[in-house]
Amino acid sequence: MLPDYEITSAHSRHYYLNSTCELDDALRAEGLASEIVNRVQKTRKEHGFNVDDRISIHYEAGWTPARDSTTPASK
């Protein structure tokens, strides 16, 4: 579901988007998953792995959205 938003124009070529967005557990979990994928791909690239190279990953979380709806424990 998209948050409520309003588009306003101050100049002919510049548009401003005013929006209010609240983070819920699902959005936090999606952001966490996206960050994990980003870091794995970045590390693969830094170490010269090819796309078809297989890697094994172990991930352990100290925070889940269900436990705490504020911030990850690492922050």
CYANA upper distance limits for C-alpha pairs under 8 A (distance plus 0.5 A):
  3 PRO  CA     19 SER  CA      7.31
  3 PRO  CA     20 THR  CA      6.77
  3 PRO  CA     21 CYS  CA      6.24
  4 ASP  CA     19 SER  CA      6.58
  4 ASP  CA     20 THR  CA      6.88
  4 ASP  CA     21 CYS  CA      8.38
  5 TYR  CA     17 LEU  CA      7.37
  5 TYR  CA     18 ASN  CA      6.09
  5 TYR  CA     19 SER  CA      4.91
  5 TYR  CA     20 THR  CA      7.36
  6 GLU  CA     17 LEU  CA      6.39
  6 GLU  CA     18 ASN  CA      5.73
  6 GLU  CA     19 SER  CA      7.07
  7 ILE  CA     15 TYR  CA      7.34
  7 ILE  CA     16 TYR  CA      6.24
  7 ILE  CA     17 LEU  CA      5.18
  7 ILE  CA     18 ASN  CA      6.84
  8 THR  CA     15 TYR  CA      6.45
  8 THR  CA     16 TYR  CA      5.78
  8 THR  CA     17 LEU  CA      7.00
  8 THR  CA     18 ASN  CA      8.30
  9 SER  CA     14 HIS  CA      6.73
  9 SER  CA     15 TYR  CA      5.13
  9 SER  CA     16 TYR  CA      6.52
 10 ALA  CA     14 HIS  CA      6.95
 10 ALA  CA     15 TYR  CA      7.15
 10 ALA  CA     16 TYR  CA      8.06
 11 HIS  CA     15 TYR  CA      7.74
 23 LEU  CA     27 LEU  CA      6.37
 23 LEU  CA     28 ARG  CA      6.98
 24 ASP  CA     28 ARG  CA      6.78
 24 ASP  CA     69 SER  CA      7.96
 25 ASP  CA     29 ALA  CA      6.58
 25 ASP  CA     65 PRO  CA      5.58
 25 ASP  CA     66 ALA  CA      7.53
 25 ASP  CA     69 SER  CA      6.72
 26 ALA  CA     30 GLU  CA      6.65
 26 ALA  CA     65 PRO  CA      8.06
 27 LEU  CA     31 GLY  CA      6.66
 28 ARG  CA     32 LEU  CA      6.68
 28 ARG  CA     65 PRO  CA      7.26
 29 ALA  CA     33 ALA  CA      6.66
 29 ALA  CA     64 THR  CA      8.04
 29 ALA  CA     65 PRO  CA      6.80
 30 GLU  CA     34 SER  CA      6.64
 31 GLY  CA     35 GLU  CA      6.65
 32 LEU  CA     36 ILE  CA      6.77
 33 ALA  CA     37 VAL  CA      6.83
 34 SER  CA     38 ASN  CA      6.63
 35 GLU  CA     39 ARG  CA      6.67
 36 ILE  CA     40 VAL  CA      6.67
 37 VAL  CA     41 GLN  CA      6.63
 38 ASN  CA     42 LYS  CA      6.61
 39 ARG  CA     43 THR  CA      6.55
 40 VAL  CA     44 ARG  CA      6.62
 41 GLN  CA     45 LYS  CA      6.73
 42 LYS  CA     46 GLU  CA      6.70
 43 THR  CA     47 HIS  CA      6.71
 44 ARG  CA     48 GLY  CA      6.72
 44 ARG  CA     49 PHE  CA      5.71
 44 ARG  CA     50 ASN  CA      8.27
 45 LYS  CA     49 PHE  CA      6.46
 45 LYS  CA     50 ASN  CA      8.34
 49 PHE  CA     53 ASP  CA      6.64
 62 GLY  CA     72 PRO  CA      8.29
 62 GLY  CA     73 ALA  CA      6.99
 63 TRP  CA     67 ARG  CA      7.22
 63 TRP  CA     68 ASP  CA      7.55
 63 TRP  CA     72 PRO  CA      5.93
 63 TRP  CA     73 ALA  CA      6.34
 64 THR  CA     68 ASP  CA      7.03
 64 THR  CA     72 PRO  CA      8.00
 65 PRO  CA     69 SER  CA      5.84
 68 ASP  CA     72 PRO  CA      8.23
 71 THR  CA     75 LYS  CA      7.44
